[in-house]
Amino acid sequence: MTNNNKKVVPEARAALNQMKLETANELGLSNYQNMDKGNLTARQNGYVGGYMTKKLVEIAQKQMSGQQQQ
């Protein structure tokens, strides 16, 4: 399977990977980095991406409204 997702800001890769691990940990997937993602259900994998997206949208909304990020 080929990943065609291109980062608009390649320098953000490390921050996104860290966010992915933190999000997975919050969802109870504590060893996500070393885990075989093929052994997870689609729901489990989807939660990680979904929560990351939710957090990123919240961050963007706060920045756009002039509020400080927590």
QUIFEN-V365820 format. One record per pair of residues at least 24 apart in sequence whose C-alpha atoms are under 6 Angstrom apart, sorted by sequence separation. I is the first residue (numbers start at 1). J is the second residue. If there is no record, write none. Layout:
i,j
I,J
I,J
This chain:
i,j
24,48
